[in-house]
């Protein structure tokens, strides 16, 4: 078993560089306290995290209302596609790869290699110049596949250089669609750790922090292989 989520710390890159982890050691045994205790403060879209439909749909479902069984994915699939800086990944780029995704896939992983920039000295490229997904990819997946989630190794579905398009893409994946044939929303797991994934996993668990009216949440993602 391995983790597909990053450890949170005060160096965690954040989309647009907005916000950070505040980590306060409020009790320390070494200072004479009876225990070690830590106070954490961060926003709901921090580190490896999942976007709920409510994030872009005021009537969309919130995370705490999904049953526990939802967070276990038994039919994951991995696509490798090397993305370039600020690239908008659309059907023209990965349509052929999407056609290889099994119909009953419940968690699609997209590995682009952009995780290589998620480190000090290169993280500005990760934060500001990452790729994004087009709205058409979300609509296609909802119509032709049965996904519960999509996850990838860049900071956000929205490329910071193409924010308006990214908002439309989030809506395409998460919000209710009037289009005939559109399936359920596809939840988005952003900023994943995929570089150590050597083979297609058997099962993926995505464990969010559950709080009331959750539009998103940091997640721990665990892979179980054969």
C-alpha positions as CSV (number, residue, x, y, z in Angstrom):
1,X,0.0,0.0,0.0
2,X,1.2,3.5,-0.8
3,X,-0.1,7.1,-0.4
4,X,-1.1,9.1,-3.4
5,X,-1.5,12.3,-1.3
6,X,1.2,14.8,-0.2
7,X,2.0,15.5,3.4
8,X,0.8,18.9,4.5
9,X,3.4,21.4,5.7
10,X,4.1,25.1,5.7
11,X,5.8,24.8,2.3
12,X,2.8,23.2,0.6
13,X,2.2,25.0,-2.7
14,X,-1.3,26.6,-3.0
15,X,-3.1,27.7,-6.2
16,X,-2.4,31.3,-6.9
17,X,-0.3,31.4,-3.7
18,X,-3.4,32.3,-1.7
19,X,-3.2,31.0,1.8
20,X,-1.0,28.6,3.7
21,X,-0.9,26.1,6.5
22,X,-0.7,27.7,10.0
23,X,0.8,25.2,12.3
24,X,1.0,26.2,16.0
25,X,2.5,23.8,18.5
26,X,0.3,24.9,21.4
27,X,1.7,22.4,23.9
28,X,5.1,20.8,24.1
29,X,6.3,18.2,26.5
30,X,9.8,19.7,26.2
31,X,8.5,22.9,27.5
32,X,7.0,21.2,30.6
33,X,3.5,20.7,29.2
34,X,1.7,17.4,29.9
35,X,1.4,16.5,26.2
36,X,2.2,17.6,22.7
37,X,-0.7,19.3,20.9
38,X,-0.9,21.1,17.6
39,X,-3.4,23.7,16.3
40,X,-3.9,23.6,12.5
41,X,-5.5,26.2,10.2
42,X,-5.9,25.9,6.5
43,X,-8.6,26.4,3.8
44,X,-10.6,23.5,2.4
45,X,-8.7,23.4,-1.0
46,X,-5.3,22.9,0.4
47,X,-2.7,20.3,-0.6
48,X,-4.1,17.1,-2.1
49,X,-7.8,17.8,-1.9
50,X,-11.1,16.9,-3.4
51,X,-13.6,19.4,-4.9
52,X,-17.3,18.7,-4.2
53,X,-20.1,19.7,-6.6
54,X,-21.1,22.4,-4.1
55,X,-17.8,24.1,-4.9
56,X,-19.2,25.4,-8.2
57,X,-23.0,24.6,-7.8
58,X,-25.0,26.3,-5.0
59,X,-27.4,23.3,-5.1
60,X,-24.6,20.7,-5.5
61,X,-23.9,17.9,-3.1
62,X,-21.5,18.5,-0.2
63,X,-18.8,16.1,0.8
64,X,-20.3,15.0,4.2
65,X,-23.4,13.7,2.5
66,X,-21.6,11.0,0.5
67,X,-21.8,7.5,2.0
68,X,-18.6,5.9,3.3
69,X,-18.8,3.4,0.4
70,X,-18.4,6.2,-2.2
71,X,-14.8,6.8,-1.1
72,X,-13.6,3.3,-2.1
73,X,-12.9,3.0,-5.8
74,X,-12.6,-0.5,-7.1
75,X,-12.0,0.1,-10.8
76,X,-9.3,2.8,-11.1
77,X,-7.5,3.5,-14.4
78,X,-4.3,5.4,-15.1
79,X,-3.5,7.6,-18.1
80,X,0.0,8.9,-18.7
81,X,0.2,12.1,-20.8
82,X,3.2,14.5,-20.6
83,X,1.7,18.0,-20.3
84,X,3.5,21.2,-21.1
85,X,3.5,24.5,-19.3
86,X,0.0,26.2,-19.3
87,X,-1.4,23.5,-21.6
88,X,-5.1,23.1,-21.8
89,X,-5.6,19.4,-22.1
90,X,-8.7,18.7,-24.2
91,X,-10.2,16.0,-26.3
92,X,-7.8,16.8,-29.1
93,X,-4.9,15.9,-26.9
94,X,-6.2,12.9,-24.9
95,X,-9.3,11.8,-26.7
96,X,-7.6,8.6,-27.9
97,X,-6.4,7.9,-24.4
98,X,-9.9,8.5,-22.9
99,X,-11.3,5.9,-25.3
100,X,-9.1,3.3,-23.6
101,X,-10.8,4.0,-20.2
102,X,-13.1,1.1,-19.2
103,X,-16.7,2.1,-19.1
104,X,-17.0,1.1,-15.4
105,X,-13.9,3.0,-14.3
106,X,-14.7,4.8,-11.1
107,X,-11.5,6.8,-10.5
108,X,-9.4,8.1,-13.5
109,X,-5.8,9.1,-12.7
110,X,-4.1,11.4,-15.1
111,X,-0.3,11.6,-14.6
112,X,1.4,14.4,-16.5
113,X,4.8,14.6,-14.9
114,X,4.1,18.1,-13.6
115,X,4.6,16.9,-10.1
116,X,8.4,17.3,-10.9
117,X,7.9,21.1,-10.4
118,X,6.4,20.7,-6.9
119,X,9.5,21.5,-5.0
120,X,11.4,24.6,-3.7
121,X,13.0,26.6,-6.5
122,X,10.5,25.3,-9.1
123,X,7.2,25.6,-7.3
124,X,6.4,29.0,-8.9
125,X,6.0,27.1,-12.2
126,X,3.8,24.5,-10.4
127,X,1.6,27.2,-8.8
128,X,1.3,29.7,-11.7
129,X,2.1,27.8,-14.9
130,X,0.5,24.4,-14.6
131,X,-1.8,22.7,-17.1
132,X,-5.5,22.5,-16.9
133,X,-8.4,20.4,-18.3
134,X,-10.9,21.7,-20.8
135,X,-14.7,21.7,-20.1
136,X,-15.2,19.2,-23.0
137,X,-13.2,16.5,-21.1
138,X,-15.6,16.8,-18.2
139,X,-18.7,16.7,-20.3
140,X,-17.4,13.7,-22.3
141,X,-16.5,11.7,-19.2
142,X,-19.9,12.4,-17.7
143,X,-21.7,11.3,-20.9
144,X,-19.6,8.2,-21.8
145,X,-18.1,6.9,-18.6
146,X,-19.3,6.2,-15.0
147,X,-16.6,8.0,-13.0
148,X,-16.9,9.0,-9.4
149,X,-13.6,10.9,-9.4
150,X,-10.8,12.2,-11.5
151,X,-7.3,13.0,-10.0
152,X,-4.1,14.4,-11.4
153,X,-0.6,15.5,-10.5
154,X,-0.9,19.3,-11.0
155,X,-2.2,21.9,-8.7
156,X,-5.7,22.5,-10.1
157,X,-8.1,21.6,-12.8
158,X,-7.9,25.3,-13.6
159,X,-4.6,26.5,-15.1
160,X,-3.8,29.8,-13.4
161,X,-3.0,31.3,-16.8
162,X,-6.5,30.4,-18.1
163,X,-8.8,31.0,-15.1
164,X,-12.0,31.8,-16.9
165,X,-11.8,28.6,-18.9
166,X,-10.9,26.8,-15.7
167,X,-14.1,28.0,-14.0
168,X,-16.1,26.6,-16.9
169,X,-14.2,23.3,-16.6
170,X,-15.0,23.0,-12.9
171,X,-18.6,23.6,-13.7
172,X,-18.5,21.0,-16.5
173,X,-17.2,18.4,-14.0
174,X,-19.1,19.3,-10.9
175,X,-22.4,21.2,-11.6
176,X,-25.8,19.8,-12.7
177,X,-25.9,19.7,-16.5
178,X,-29.1,20.1,-18.5
179,X,-27.6,18.4,-21.5
180,X,-29.3,15.1,-22.4
181,X,-27.2,12.2,-21.4
182,X,-25.0,14.0,-18.9
183,X,-24.2,11.7,-16.0
184,X,-23.4,12.4,-12.3
185,X,-20.9,15.0,-11.3
186,X,-17.2,13.9,-11.4
187,X,-15.4,14.9,-8.2
188,X,-12.0,16.4,-8.7
189,X,-8.9,15.3,-6.7
190,X,-6.2,17.9,-7.3
191,X,-2.5,18.1,-6.4
192,X,-1.9,14.3,-6.2
193,X,1.3,12.4,-5.6
194,X,1.5,10.0,-8.5
195,X,5.3,9.8,-9.2
196,X,5.7,6.6,-7.1
197,X,2.7,4.7,-8.7
198,X,4.4,1.9,-10.6
199,X,1.3,-0.1,-11.7
200,X,-2.4,0.2,-11.9
201,X,-3.8,-0.1,-8.4
202,X,-6.5,-2.6,-7.4
203,X,-8.3,-0.2,-5.0
204,X,-8.1,3.5,-4.1
205,X,-9.4,5.0,-0.9
206,X,-10.0,8.7,-0.8
207,X,-10.5,9.9,2.8
208,X,-11.7,13.6,3.2
209,X,-12.1,15.6,6.4
210,X,-15.8,15.6,6.9
211,X,-17.3,18.9,8.0
212,X,-20.7,20.6,7.6
213,X,-21.4,22.0,4.1
214,X,-18.1,20.9,2.8
215,X,-17.3,22.4,-0.7
216,X,-13.9,20.6,-0.6
217,X,-11.5,19.0,1.8
218,X,-7.9,17.9,2.1
219,X,-7.8,14.1,1.5
220,X,-5.6,11.2,2.4
221,X,-5.4,8.9,-0.7
222,X,-4.3,5.3,-0.1
223,X,-3.7,2.7,-2.8
224,X,-4.1,-1.0,-2.4
225,X,-2.4,-3.1,-5.1
226,X,-2.6,-6.8,-5.9
